[in-house]
Amino acid sequence: MLSILQAIGSIGTFIMAILYFVSVMVQIRQIKISFIPFLAFDQIIIEQTDRLKLKNITESDTDYVNTAFKLQNLGGGTAKNIDIKVYLDEDENKVLQEKHINILPSNKFYLMPINKKAFEEFEDTIKNNGYTTNMYINIKYFSQISKKQNSITYRVNIEEFVNLDDKDLYEMTFDTFNS
């Protein structure tokens, strides 16, 4: 009888050890996920006056923000060796501009200047009452945990922004694009 109780105790101890091992592995996986960066753009409002003005909603320094996208690291880790390519018509050979950023820590941002050709694309889209531009933004980066390169492509859309003033306002949205 005593050996049966010892056998049951040993099996119970073994099962508890397996459950403990599984819970530790799940916690390690959760910690690793919390260090993965995620790069995205801030909410941008376009005001059309005699020329287009961009306004990143969360940024108060309006001297520099009128001509820049605010790229934010919303994840938990540091993004390194970030390559940004802005191009037209799904053809990566029609590059409007390219940028390289060495490092972008979590909860930080980078103001990416927009060139004149990009503004012309925005103006053409607004004039044609279109909401989908021909502009794509591809971002490639490495994280400190993962040794592989992460890549995300956004398609830029411009939607009318309803307001009670007599201003012509539009919202720029960035939809994830899978090629």
Phi and psi in degrees as GROMACS dihedral restraints (atoms count N, CA, C in turn):
[ dihedral_restraints ]
;  ai    aj    ak    al  type     phi  dphi    fc
    3     4     5     6     1   -64.9    20    10
    4     5     6     7     1   -38.4    20    10
    6     7     8     9     1   -68.9    20    10
    7     8     9    10     1   -31.7    20    10
    9    10    11    12     1   -66.5    20    10
   10    11    12    13     1   -42.8    20    10
   12    13    14    15     1   -65.0    20    10
   13    14    15    16     1   -38.4    20    10
   15    16    17    18     1   -66.7    20    10
   16    17    18    19     1   -38.3    20    10
   18    19    20    21     1   -65.6    20    10
   19    20    21    22     1   -43.2    20    10
   21    22    23    24     1   -63.8    20    10
   22    23    24    25     1   -40.9    20    10
   24    25    26    27     1   -63.6    20    10
   25    26    27    28     1   -40.3    20    10
   27    28    29    30     1   -66.6    20    10
   28    29    30    31     1   -41.0    20    10
   30    31    32    33     1   -65.3    20    10
   31    32    33    34     1   -41.3    20    10
   33    34    35    36     1   -63.3    20    10
   34    35    36    37     1   -41.7    20    10
   36    37    38    39     1   -63.3    20    10
   37    38    39    40     1   -41.2    20    10
   39    40    41    42     1   -63.6    20    10
   40    41    42    43     1   -43.6    20    10
   42    43    44    45     1   -64.2    20    10
   43    44    45    46     1   -41.7    20    10
   45    46    47    48     1   -63.6    20    10
   46    47    48    49     1   -38.5    20    10
   48    49    50    51     1   -64.7    20    10
   49    50    51    52     1   -40.3    20    10
   51    52    53    54     1   -65.0    20    10
   52    53    54    55     1   -44.9    20    10
   54    55    56    57     1   -62.6    20    10
   55    56    57    58     1   -39.9    20    10
   57    58    59    60     1   -63.3    20    10
   58    59    60    61     1   -43.9    20    10
   60    61    62    63     1   -60.7    20    10
   61    62    63    64     1   -43.7    20    10
   63    64    65    66     1   -63.7    20    10
   64    65    66    67     1   -43.9    20    10
   66    67    68    69     1   -65.6    20    10
   67    68    69    70     1   -37.2    20    10
   69    70    71    72     1   -65.6    20    10
   70    71    72    73     1   -40.4    20    10
   72    73    74    75     1   -64.9    20    10
   73    74    75    76     1   -38.3    20    10
   75    76    77    78     1   -65.1    20    10
   76    77    78    79     1   -41.8    20    10
   78    79    80    81     1   -65.2    20    10
   79    80    81    82     1   -40.2    20    10
   81    82    83    84     1   -62.9    20    10
   82    83    84    85     1   -42.0    20    10
   84    85    86    87     1   -62.8    20    10
   85    86    87    88     1   -41.1    20    10
   87    88    89    90     1   -65.2    20    10
   88    89    90    91     1   -38.4    20    10
   90    91    92    93     1   -65.0    20    10
   91    92    93    94     1   -42.4    20    10
   93    94    95    96     1   -63.5    20    10
   94    95    96    97     1   -41.3    20    10
   96    97    98    99     1   -64.2    20    10
   97    98    99   100     1   -34.9    20    10
   99   100   101   102     1   -70.0    20    10
  100   101   102   103     1   -10.1    20    10
  102   103   104   105     1  -103.1    20    10
  103   104   105   106     1    12.2    20    10
  105   106   107   108     1   -90.7    20    10
  106   107   108   109     1   122.8    20    10
  108   109   110   111     1   -74.3    20    10
  109   110   111   112     1   155.3    20    10
  111   112   113   114     1  -138.7    20    10
  112   113   114   115     1   118.6    20    10
  114   115   116   117     1   -98.7    20    10
  115   116   117   118     1   131.7    20    10
  117   118   119   120     1  -151.4    20    10
  118   119   120   121     1   170.5    20    10
  120   121   122   123     1  -103.4    20    10
  121   122   123   124     1   152.2    20    10
  123   124   125   126     1   -71.9    20    10
  124   125   126   127     1   163.5    20    10
  126   127   128   129     1   -70.6    20    10
  127   128   129   130     1   129.8    20    10
  129   130   131   132     1  -122.6    20    10
  130   131   132   133     1   130.1    20    10
  132   133   134   135     1  -107.7    20    10
  133   134   135   136     1   134.8    20    10
  135   136   137   138     1  -107.0    20    10
  136   137   138   139     1   127.7    20    10
  138   139   140   141     1  -109.9    20    10
  139   140   141   142     1   127.2    20    10
  141   142   143   144     1  -101.4    20    10
  142   143   144   145     1   110.8    20    10
  144   145   146   147     1  -116.0    20    10
  145   146   147   148     1  -132.1    20    10
  147   148   149   150     1   -69.4    20    10
  148   149   150   151     1   -22.0    20    10
  150   151   152   153     1  -143.8    20    10
  151   152   153   154     1   164.1    20    10
  153   154   155   156     1   -76.5    20    10
  154   155   156   157     1   140.1    20    10
  156   157   158   159     1  -125.7    20    10
  157   158   159   160     1   132.0    20    10
  159   160   161   162     1   -98.1    20    10
  160   161   162   163     1   144.5    20    10
  162   163   164   165     1  -135.5    20    10
  163   164   165   166     1   112.5    20    10
  165   166   167   168     1   -75.6    20    10
  166   167   168   169     1   121.2    20    10
  168   169   170   171     1   -59.4    20    10
  169   170   171   172     1   -39.6    20    10
  171   172   173   174     1   -90.1    20    10
  172   173   174   175     1     3.9    20    10
  174   175   176   177     1  -108.8    20    10
  175   176   177   178     1   134.5    20    10
  177   178   179   180     1  -100.8    20    10
  178   179   180   181     1   -15.6    20    10
  180   181   182   183     1   -81.3    20    10
  181   182   183   184     1    90.7    20    10
  183   184   185   186     1   -79.2    20    10
  184   185   186   187     1   -10.9    20    10
  186   187   188   189     1   -66.1    20    10
  187   188   189   190     1   -37.1    20    10
  189   190   191   192     1  -104.6    20    10
  190   191   192   193     1   -19.8    20    10
  192   193   194   195     1   -81.6    20    10
  193   194   195   196     1   -13.3    20    10
  195   196   197   198     1   -68.3    20    10
  196   197   198   199     1   -14.8    20    10
  198   199   200   201     1  -131.2    20    10
  199   200   201   202     1    33.5    20    10
  201   202   203   204     1  -147.1    20    10
  202   203   204   205     1   148.0    20    10
  204   205   206   207     1   -87.9    20    10
  205   206   207   208     1   144.2    20    10
  207   208   209   210     1  -102.0    20    10
  208   209   210   211     1   105.2    20    10
  210   211   212   213     1   -88.0    20    10
  211   212   213   214     1   122.0    20    10
  213   214   215   216     1  -114.8    20    10
  214   215   216   217     1   146.7    20    10
  216   217   218   219     1   -97.4    20    10
  217   218   219   220     1   101.6    20    10
  219   220   221   222     1   -89.9    20    10
  220   221   222   223     1    -7.6    20    10
  222   223   224   225     1   -84.2    20    10
  223   224   225   226     1  -169.1    20    10
  225   226   227   228     1   -97.5    20    10
  226   227   228   229     1   -11.3    20    10
  228   229   230   231     1  -115.7    20    10
  229   230   231   232     1   177.7    20    10
  231   232   233   234     1   -90.3    20    10
  232   233   234   235     1   129.7    20    10
  234   235   236   237     1   -91.9    20    10
  235   236   237   238     1   136.1    20    10
  237   238   239   240     1  -125.4    20    10
  238   239   240   241     1   155.7    20    10
  240   241   242   243     1    48.1    20    10
  241   242   243   244     1    61.9    20    10
  243   244   245   246     1   -88.1    20    10
  244   245   246   247     1   124.4    20    10
  246   247   248   249     1  -113.2    20    10
  247   248   249   250     1   123.4    20    10
  249   250   251   252     1  -115.2    20    10
  250   251   252   253     1   129.3    20    10
  252   253   254   255     1  -128.4    20    10
  253   254   255   256     1   123.0    20    10
  255   256   257   258     1  -106.9    20    10
  256   257   258   259     1   122.9    20    10
  258   259   260   261     1  -143.2    20    10
  259   260   261   262     1   169.4    20    10
  261   262   263   264     1  -111.4    20    10
  262   263   264   265     1   152.6    20    10
  264   265   266   267     1    58.5    20    10
  265   266   267   268     1    39.0    20    10
  267   268   269   270     1    56.0    20    10
  268   269   270   271     1     4.0    20    10
  270   271   272   273     1  -103.6    20    10
  271   272   273   274     1   107.4    20    10
  273   274   275   276     1   -68.6    20    10
  274   275   276   277     1    -0.9    20    10
  276   277   278   279     1   -84.7    20    10
  277   278   279   280     1   -17.0    20    10
  279   280   281   282     1   -93.5    20    10
  280   281   282   283     1    63.4    20    10
  282   283   284   285     1   -78.3    20    10
  283   284   285   286     1   126.6    20    10
  285   286   287   288     1   -84.5    20    10
  286   287   288   289     1   -41.8    20    10
  288   289   290   291     1  -162.8    20    10
  289   290   291   292     1   155.6    20    10
  291   292   293   294     1  -132.9    20    10
  292   293   294   295     1   144.5    20    10
  294   295   296   297     1  -137.4    20    10
  295   296   297   298     1   149.6    20    10
  297   298   299   300     1  -127.7    20    10
  298   299   300   301     1   129.0    20    10
  300   301   302   303     1  -119.0    20    10
  301   302   303   304     1   129.7    20    10
  303   304   305   306     1   -70.1    20    10
  304   305   306   307     1   -45.3    20    10
  306   307   308   309     1  -152.2    20    10
  307   308   309   310     1   142.4    20    10
  309   310   311   312     1  -139.6    20    10
  310   311   312   313     1    98.9    20    10
  312   313   314   315     1   -66.2    20    10
  313   314   315   316     1   164.0    20    10
  315   316   317   318     1   -65.2    20    10
  316   317   318   319     1   150.4    20    10
  318   319   320   321     1    60.9    20    10
  319   320   321   322     1    22.4    20    10
  321   322   323   324     1  -118.7    20    10
  322   323   324   325     1   170.7    20    10
  324   325   326   327     1  -139.8    20    10
  325   326   327   328     1   166.7    20    10
  327   328   329   330     1  -134.3    20    10
  328   329   330   331     1   129.3    20    10
  330   331   332   333     1   -87.4    20    10
  331   332   333   334     1   110.5    20    10
  333   334   335   336     1   -93.5    20    10
  334   335   336   337     1   110.5    20    10
  336   337   338   339     1   -61.9    20    10
  337   338   339   340     1   145.4    20    10
  339   340   341   342     1  -107.5    20    10
  340   341   342   343     1   132.5    20    10
  342   343   344   345     1   -85.9    20    10
  343   344   345   346     1   175.0    20    10
  345   346   347   348     1   -64.2    20    10
  346   347   348   349     1   -36.3    20    10
  348   349   350   351     1   -63.6    20    10
  349   350   351   352     1   -34.8    20    10
  351   352   353   354     1   -67.1    20    10
  352   353   354   355     1   -42.2    20    10
  354   355   356   357     1   -62.6    20    10
  355   356   357   358     1   -37.5    20    10
  357   358   359   360     1   -63.1    20    10
  358   359   360   361     1   -38.3    20    10
  360   361   362   363     1   -64.0    20    10
  361   362   363   364     1   -40.6    20    10
  363   364   365   366     1   -63.7    20    10
  364   365   366   367     1   -45.2    20    10
  366   367   368   369     1   -62.3    20    10
  367   368   369   370     1   -42.6    20    10
  369   370   371   372     1   -62.0    20    10
  370   371   372   373     1   -41.0    20    10
  372   373   374   375     1   -64.9    20    10
  373   374   375   376     1   -43.4    20    10
  375   376   377   378     1   -67.4    20    10
  376   377   378   379     1   -41.5    20    10
  378   379   380   381     1   -63.4    20    10
  379   380   381   382     1   -36.2    20    10
  381   382   383   384     1   -86.5    20    10
  382   383   384   385     1    11.0    20    10
  384   385   386   387     1    52.3    20    10
  385   386   387   388     1    30.9    20    10
  387   388   389   390     1   -94.7    20    10
  388   389   390   391     1   158.6    20    10
  390   391   392   393     1  -114.1    20    10
  391   392   393   394     1   -19.3    20    10
  393   394   395   396     1  -105.4    20    10
  394   395   396   397     1   120.3    20    10
  396   397   398   399     1   -84.5    20    10
  397   398   399   400     1   173.5    20    10
  399   400   401   402     1   -96.1    20    10
  400   401   402   403     1    17.1    20    10
  402   403   404   405     1   -99.4    20    10
  403   404   405   406     1   135.6    20    10
  405   406   407   408     1  -126.1    20    10
  406   407   408   409     1   147.4    20    10
  408   409   410   411     1  -126.1    20    10
  409   410   411   412     1   120.2    20    10
  411   412   413   414     1  -108.2    20    10
  412   413   414   415     1   129.5    20    10
  414   415   416   417     1  -121.3    20    10
  415   416   417   418     1   124.3    20    10
  417   418   419   420     1  -119.9    20    10
  418   419   420   421     1   134.1    20    10
  420   421   422   423     1  -155.4    20    10
  421   422   423   424     1   163.1    20    10
  423   424   425   426     1  -112.6    20    10
  424   425   426   427     1   150.0    20    10
  426   427   428   429     1  -108.8    20    10
  427   428   429   430     1   166.2    20    10
  429   430   431   432     1   -73.8    20    10
  430   431   432   433     1   -21.6    20    10
  432   433   434   435     1   -89.4    20    10
  433   434   435   436     1   -52.0    20    10
  435   436   437   438     1   -85.3    20    10
  436   437   438   439     1   136.1    20    10
  438   439   440   441     1   -91.9    20    10
  439   440   441   442     1    -2.7    20    10
  441   442   443   444     1   -95.3    20    10
  442   443   444   445     1   158.3    20    10
  444   445   446   447     1   -83.5    20    10
  445   446   447   448     1   130.2    20    10
  447   448   449   450     1   -94.1    20    10
  448   449   450   451     1   146.4    20    10
  450   451   452   453     1  -140.2    20    10
  451   452   453   454     1   138.3    20    10
  453   454   455   456     1  -142.3    20    10
  454   455   456   457     1   140.3    20    10
  456   457   458   459     1  -121.2    20    10
  457   458   459   460     1   131.4    20    10
  459   460   461   462     1  -112.8    20    10
  460   461   462   463     1   143.7    20    10
  462   463   464   465     1  -105.3    20    10
  463   464   465   466     1   132.3    20    10
  465   466   467   468     1   -87.6    20    10
  466   467   468   469     1   128.3    20    10
  468   469   470   471     1  -122.4    20    10
  469   470   471   472     1   151.4    20    10
  471   472   473   474     1  -124.7    20    10
  472   473   474   475     1   121.1    20    10
  474   475   476   477     1  -119.8    20    10
  475   476   477   478     1   148.3    20    10
  477   478   479   480     1   -66.2    20    10
  478   479   480   481     1   136.0    20    10
  480   481   482   483     1  -106.6    20    10
  481   482   483   484     1   112.7    20    10
  483   484   485   486     1   -71.5    20    10
  484   485   486   487     1   129.1    20    10
  486   487   488   489     1  -145.8    20    10
  487   488   489   490     1   163.0    20    10
  489   490   491   492     1   -90.4    20    10
  490   491   492   493     1   -11.1    20    10
  492   493   494   495     1   -80.4    20    10
  493   494   495   496     1   174.0    20    10
  495   496   497   498     1   -91.5    20    10
  496   497   498   499     1    25.2    20    10
  498   499   500   501     1   -88.4    20    10
  499   500   501   502     1   146.6    20    10
  501   502   503   504     1   -89.7    20    10
  502   503   504   505     1   101.1    20    10
  504   505   506   507     1  -115.3    20    10
  505   506   507   508     1   144.1    20    10
  507   508   509   510     1  -136.2    20    10
  508   509   510   511     1   152.1    20    10
  510   511   512   513     1  -110.1    20    10
  511   512   513   514     1   133.8    20    10
  513   514   515   516     1   -94.2    20    10
  514   515   516   517     1   126.2    20    10
  516   517   518   519     1  -118.3    20    10
  517   518   519   520     1   154.5    20    10
  519   520   521   522     1  -123.0    20    10
  520   521   522   523     1   103.7    20    10
  522   523   524   525     1   -94.3    20    10
  523   524   525   526     1   136.7    20    10
  525   526   527   528     1   -65.8    20    10
  526   527   528   529     1   131.2    20    10
  528   529   530   531     1  -118.4    20    10
  529   530   531   532     1   127.0    20    10
  531   532   533   534     1  -107.0    20    10
  532   533   534   535     1   116.5    20    10
